Amino acid sequence: KQCFGREKELVQGIILVAVAYAHAQENELSIGVAMLTRALEKLGTSPSMYHSIDVERIRSKSIEMQKINDLVLFEI
């Protein structure tokens, strides 16, 4: 799906969270945690839901994971 503007930023933020987990799987946890900063910038103040994706949960969990310097699994 082609996305533009704010929607594109939101989708990129969601993708960056997924990429953070991919880095963690490759034993690059610090890179994964660092990517959460970029993801949060992209997610910005977007609406709390995007289709059936709970964006607010992604935001809050990303902030929590930054604080503990670890990536933990969670459902969206």
Backbone as CSV, one residue per row, in Angstrom:
resi,resn,N_x,N_y,N_z,CA_x,CA_y,CA_z,C_x,C_y,C_z
1,LYS,0.844,-1.176,0.000,0.000,0.000,0.000,0.888,1.236,0.000
2,GLN,0.560,2.176,-0.854,1.295,3.432,-0.850,0.722,4.338,0.221
3,CYS,1.611,4.921,1.006,1.204,5.833,2.064,1.893,7.167,1.834
4,PHE,1.244,8.221,2.285,1.799,9.559,2.109,1.663,10.347,3.398
5,GLY,2.523,11.333,3.550,2.414,12.261,4.662,2.491,11.596,6.023
6,ARG,1.553,11.969,6.864,1.526,11.498,8.249,1.372,9.980,8.324
7,GLU,0.551,9.413,7.431,0.362,7.960,7.430,1.681,7.252,7.115
8,LYS,2.446,7.799,6.184,3.733,7.205,5.825,4.667,7.202,7.031
9,GLU,4.720,8.307,7.769,5.557,8.393,8.971,5.137,7.343,9.993
10,LEU,3.848,7.190,10.178,3.322,6.217,11.138,3.726,4.794,10.755
11,VAL,3.532,4.441,9.501,3.887,3.100,9.027,5.396,2.874,9.167
12,GLN,6.196,3.871,8.848,7.644,3.742,9.010,8.009,3.522,10.476
13,GLY,7.304,4.174,11.390,7.557,3.977,12.815,7.271,2.556,13.252
14,ILE,6.175,2.008,12.776,5.823,0.623,13.103,6.887,-0.330,12.553
15,ILE,7.325,-0.072,11.331,8.359,-0.911,10.720,9.663,-0.825,11.514
16,LEU,10.019,0.364,11.973,11.258,0.521,12.748,11.222,-0.279,14.046
17,VAL,10.057,-0.394,14.663,9.947,-1.222,15.871,10.223,-2.681,15.505
18,ALA,9.670,-3.131,14.386,9.926,-4.508,13.944,11.411,-4.721,13.649
19,VAL,12.048,-3.748,13.030,13.476,-3.843,12.719,14.300,-3.881,14.009
20,ALA,13.855,-3.171,15.031,14.548,-3.206,16.328,14.600,-4.636,16.858
21,TYR,13.491,-5.352,16.734,13.465,-6.750,17.182,14.363,-7.630,16.314
22,ALA,14.437,-7.342,15.024,15.324,-8.107,14.143,16.777,-7.931,14.580
23,HIS,17.149,-6.730,14.966,18.510,-6.501,15.468,18.748,-7.291,16.749
24,ALA,17.767,-7.320,17.621,17.913,-8.072,18.874,18.121,-9.558,18.590
25,GLN,17.432,-10.082,17.586,17.595,-11.492,17.228,19.001,-11.786,16.720
26,GLU,19.666,-10.769,16.206,21.033,-10.928,15.703,22.057,-10.558,16.779
27,ASN,21.629,-10.583,18.037,22.494,-10.235,19.174,23.021,-8.808,19.091
28,GLU,22.208,-7.920,18.557,22.543,-6.499,18.481,21.502,-5.712,19.273
29,LEU,21.353,-6.080,20.537,20.323,-5.485,21.388,20.471,-3.975,21.497
30,SER,21.685,-3.484,21.663,21.874,-2.039,21.836,21.416,-1.272,20.596
31,ILE,21.641,-1.841,19.419,21.173,-1.204,18.186,19.651,-1.226,18.150
32,GLY,19.067,-2.356,18.530,17.612,-2.471,18.555,16.974,-1.461,19.488
33,VAL,17.512,-1.341,20.683,16.964,-0.381,21.650,17.136,1.043,21.121
34,ALA,18.279,1.332,20.518,18.522,2.668,19.966,17.534,2.997,18.847
35,MET,17.121,1.998,18.098,16.174,2.234,17.004,14.816,2.694,17.509
36,LEU,14.511,2.388,18.755,13.225,2.801,19.310,13.087,4.320,19.325
37,THR,14.194,5.031,19.466,14.147,6.495,19.437,13.643,6.972,18.087
38,ARG,14.201,6.417,17.023,13.750,6.782,15.672,12.304,6.382,15.455
39,ALA,11.937,5.204,15.960,10.557,4.738,15.807,9.596,5.698,16.496
40,LEU,9.932,6.122,17.704,9.060,7.039,18.440,8.946,8.388,17.732
41,GLU,10.021,8.844,17.127,9.968,10.091,16.355,8.987,9.953,15.198
42,LYS,9.029,8.813,14.527,8.126,8.587,13.391,6.675,8.446,13.858
43,LEU,6.479,7.756,14.986,5.118,7.569,15.495,4.538,8.892,15.963
44,GLY,5.397,9.747,16.512,4.981,11.087,16.912,3.700,11.114,17.709
45,THR,2.818,11.992,17.305,1.528,12.148,17.985,0.400,11.587,17.128
46,SER,0.705,10.562,16.369,-0.304,9.954,15.505,-1.459,9.405,16.343
47,PRO,-2.584,9.153,15.706,-3.739,8.609,16.441,-3.379,7.330,17.189
48,SER,-4.146,7.026,18.219,-3.840,5.871,19.066,-4.083,4.536,18.364
49,MET,-4.886,4.527,17.316,-5.143,3.304,16.554,-4.883,3.569,15.073
50,TYR,-4.322,2.564,14.410,-4.145,2.597,12.961,-4.700,1.282,12.453
51,HIS,-5.840,1.344,11.808,-6.602,0.148,11.465,-6.795,-0.649,12.760
52,SER,-6.278,-1.855,12.861,-6.445,-2.629,14.105,-5.171,-2.627,14.952
53,ILE,-4.215,-1.783,14.621,-2.938,-1.723,15.346,-3.026,-0.673,16.451
54,ASP,-2.713,-1.088,17.662,-2.751,-0.199,18.824,-1.445,0.598,18.888
55,VAL,-1.435,1.740,18.228,-0.235,2.570,18.136,0.152,3.117,19.510
56,GLU,-0.819,3.463,20.314,-0.514,3.980,21.651,0.220,2.933,22.480
57,ARG,-0.154,1.685,22.332,0.540,0.609,23.058,1.980,0.477,22.560
58,ILE,2.177,0.576,21.260,3.530,0.523,20.706,4.363,1.668,21.283
59,ARG,3.770,2.862,21.312,4.483,4.021,21.863,4.867,3.799,23.317
60,SER,3.891,3.405,24.134,4.156,3.255,25.572,5.147,2.125,25.847
61,LYS,5.026,1.018,25.139,5.964,-0.094,25.327,7.371,0.289,24.859
62,SER,7.466,1.053,23.784,8.777,1.488,23.301,9.466,2.373,24.335
63,ILE,8.715,3.249,24.951,9.272,4.115,25.997,9.723,3.274,27.183
64,GLU,8.899,2.317,27.582,9.265,1.427,28.697,10.545,0.656,28.382
65,MET,10.648,0.144,27.161,11.820,-0.648,26.785,13.084,0.207,26.751
66,GLN,12.945,1.468,26.356,14.096,2.364,26.399,14.574,2.540,27.840
67,LYS,13.633,2.679,28.748,13.981,2.896,30.156,14.727,1.709,30.750
68,ILE,14.333,0.490,30.365,14.990,-0.701,30.926,16.128,-1.200,30.038
69,ASN,16.316,-0.529,28.894,17.387,-0.875,27.958,17.305,-2.338,27.510
70,ASP,16.090,-2.755,27.166,15.856,-4.132,26.732,14.633,-4.157,25.826
71,LEU,14.542,-5.169,24.999,13.363,-5.369,24.163,12.582,-6.547,24.721
72,VAL,11.308,-6.335,24.967,10.443,-7.393,25.475,9.281,-7.573,24.506
73,LEU,8.804,-8.797,24.409,7.681,-9.079,23.513,6.389,-8.550,24.108
74,PHE,5.523,-8.060,23.237,4.204,-7.597,23.658,3.249,-7.704,22.478
75,GLU,1.969,-7.767,22.791,0.949,-7.850,21.741,0.455,-6.460,21.401
76,ILE,0.138,-6.275,20.121,-0.434,-5.007,19.711,-1.859,-5.226,19.253
